[in-house]
C-alpha cells in the first residue's frame, strides 16, 4: 500500500493547495516532496 503522500496524482485540482499544505506530506521524504511540487506545477 502506497504512503498517503503518493495520493497526489488523484487529488482534484481545487484541492491541490490543501493537499500540498496537508501535514501528511511531512511523512514523505524530501525527494517525494519535491516530486509532488513539480507535479503540482504541471497540473496547473
Secondary structure, 3 states (H helix, E strand, C coil): CCCHHHHHHHCCHHHHHHHHCCHHHHHCCHHHHHHHHHHHHHHC
